[in-house]
Amino acid sequence: MLTDYHVHLRPDDEGTTAEAYFTAANAERYRAAAAERGIAELGVSEHVHRFVQSLDVWEHPWWRQNAQDDIDAYCAFVREETDLRLGIEADYVPGREDRMASLLDAREWDYVVGSVHFLRDEAVDMRGSDWDVWRSGDPEKVWRRYFETLGEAARTGMFDILAHPDLVKVWGGDAPMPDGDLRRFYE
């Protein structure tokens, strides 16, 4: 059975709102696209940073800019108005594991997708932003830190799935690559 549990109903574009995208019609649009592709089970996993409750975990300036929605309203929408599985994509924030676990444990998720978008306060996937890790990042060090952090995330046991373990490679197009065989980072 084909599944897709890493779906975001709301795009990352500025100006999008929960009211516009957390709708039964939008969920059905995704359901229809999944059915066309033979995907039998579909789940949504919105980014945790979109929710005001995430600021109890981490108050990074970018999270403060983006935390606008209510996580409990999101959960109620998915449970009451769709037949989708309910998930969340939760960033691994080293040193904030207890806070993230409290946020996650307070709700009944079908699954939790873990991800690494930040290395300390710098973002792997925000090219050209104030938080762009690549501005001063030696690719060897960035890649090593990324995969070490991804391993730490896996060892916490907080996540059922790890999202895009190759984010450091695929995001940003012109991000510098380390020299040599990249398998040394994956092993």
C-alpha positions in Angstrom: 0.0 0.0 0.0 1.4 3.4 -1.0 1.2 6.1 1.6 2.3 9.7 1.9 2.6 11.2 5.3 4.7 14.3 4.5 2.0 16.6 3.1 1.6 20.3 3.9 -1.9 21.7 3.1 -0.6 25.2 3.5 2.2 26.5 1.3 5.2 28.3 2.8 4.5 31.5 0.8 4.1 34.7 2.8 0.5 35.8 3.4 -1.1 32.3 3.4 -3.5 31.7 6.2 -4.9 28.6 8.0 -8.4 29.8 7.1 -7.6 29.6 3.4 -5.9 26.2 3.4 -7.2 24.2 6.3 -10.4 23.5 4.5 -12.3 20.3 3.6 -12.1 21.4 -0.1 -8.3 21.8 0.0 -7.9 18.5 1.8 -10.1 16.8 -0.9 -7.9 18.3 -3.6 -4.9 16.6 -2.1 -6.9 13.4 -1.6 -7.9 13.4 -5.3 -4.3 13.9 -6.4 -3.1 11.1 -4.2 -5.8 8.7 -5.6 -4.7 9.5 -9.1 -1.2 8.4 -8.2 -2.3 5.3 -6.4 -1.6 6.6 -2.9 -4.1 4.8 -0.6 -3.4 6.6 2.7 -2.6 10.3 3.0 -1.6 12.2 6.1 -0.9 15.8 6.7 2.1 17.1 8.8 2.2 20.8 9.0 5.4 22.4 10.2 5.4 23.0 14.0 6.9 26.5 13.6 3.5 27.6 12.1 1.8 27.3 15.5 1.9 29.8 18.3 2.4 26.9 20.8 5.8 26.2 19.2 7.1 29.4 20.8 7.1 27.5 24.1 9.7 25.3 22.5 12.0 27.8 20.8 11.8 31.5 20.1 14.0 31.8 17.1 13.2 35.1 15.3 12.1 33.2 12.2 9.7 31.0 14.2 8.3 34.2 15.9 7.6 35.6 12.4 5.8 32.5 11.3 3.9 31.2 14.4 0.4 32.4 13.6 -1.9 29.3 13.8 -3.4 27.4 16.7 -2.2 23.8 16.8 -5.4 22.6 18.5 -7.5 24.1 15.8 -5.4 22.3 13.2 -5.8 19.0 15.0 -9.6 19.5 15.3 -9.8 20.4 11.6 -8.0 17.3 10.5 -9.9 15.0 12.9 -13.3 16.4 12.3 -13.4 17.6 8.7 -11.1 15.1 6.8 -10.3 11.5 6.6 -6.5 12.2 6.6 -4.1 10.9 9.1 -3.0 13.6 11.6 0.7 14.4 11.8 3.1 17.2 12.6 6.5 17.9 11.2 8.5 18.8 14.3 12.0 20.3 14.1 14.7 18.8 16.2 16.0 21.6 18.4 19.0 20.4 20.5 18.6 21.4 24.1 14.8 21.8 23.7 13.9 18.1 23.6 11.8 18.2 26.8 9.9 21.2 25.6 9.2 19.7 22.2 8.2 16.4 23.8 5.7 18.3 26.0 4.2 20.0 23.0 3.9 16.7 21.1 2.7 14.6 24.0 -0.2 16.9 24.7 -1.9 15.9 21.5 -2.9 12.6 19.9 -0.9 12.3 16.7 -1.1 9.4 14.3 2.6 10.1 13.6 5.3 12.7 14.2 7.7 13.6 11.4 11.1 14.8 12.7 13.2 17.1 10.7 16.4 19.2 10.9 16.2 22.6 9.3 18.4 24.5 11.7 22.0 24.0 12.9 22.0 26.1 16.1 20.5 29.3 15.0 21.3 29.0 11.3 19.0 27.5 8.7 20.1 24.9 6.1 17.2 25.7 3.8 16.9 29.5 3.8 19.4 30.7 1.2 20.0 34.4 1.3 18.2 35.0 4.6 19.7 36.4 7.8 19.9 32.8 9.1 21.6 31.2 6.0 24.1 28.6 7.3 25.9 28.8 4.0 27.0 32.4 4.3 29.9 31.5 6.4 29.6 27.7 6.4 32.4 25.5 5.3 30.6 22.7 3.4 32.5 20.0 5.2 31.5 21.4 8.6 27.9 22.1 7.6 27.4 18.6 6.2 29.1 17.0 9.3 26.9 19.1 11.7 23.8 18.3 9.7 24.2 14.6 9.8 25.3 14.6 13.4 22.2 16.5 14.3 20.0 14.2 12.2 21.5 11.3 14.1 20.8 13.0 17.4 17.2 13.6 16.3 16.8 9.9 15.5 18.2 8.8 18.9 15.7 10.9 20.9 12.9 8.5 20.0 10.5 11.5 19.6 9.8 10.9 15.9 8.2 8.1 14.0 9.6 9.3 10.7 12.6 11.5 9.7 11.9 13.9 6.8 14.2 14.7 4.0 17.5 13.4 5.4 19.2 14.8 2.4 17.9 18.4 2.9 21.5 19.7 3.2 22.2 18.4 -0.3 19.0 19.2 -2.2 18.0 22.6 -0.9 19.4 25.8 -2.2 20.8 24.7 -5.6 24.0 26.6 -5.4 25.0 25.6 -1.9 28.6 24.4 -1.9 29.3 20.7 -1.7 32.1 19.0 0.2 34.9 17.4 -1.7 35.1 13.7 -2.3 32.8 10.8 -1.7 29.7 11.9 0.2 29.0 8.5 1.7 31.2 9.3 4.6 28.4 11.5 5.9 25.7 8.9 5.6 27.4 6.1 7.4 
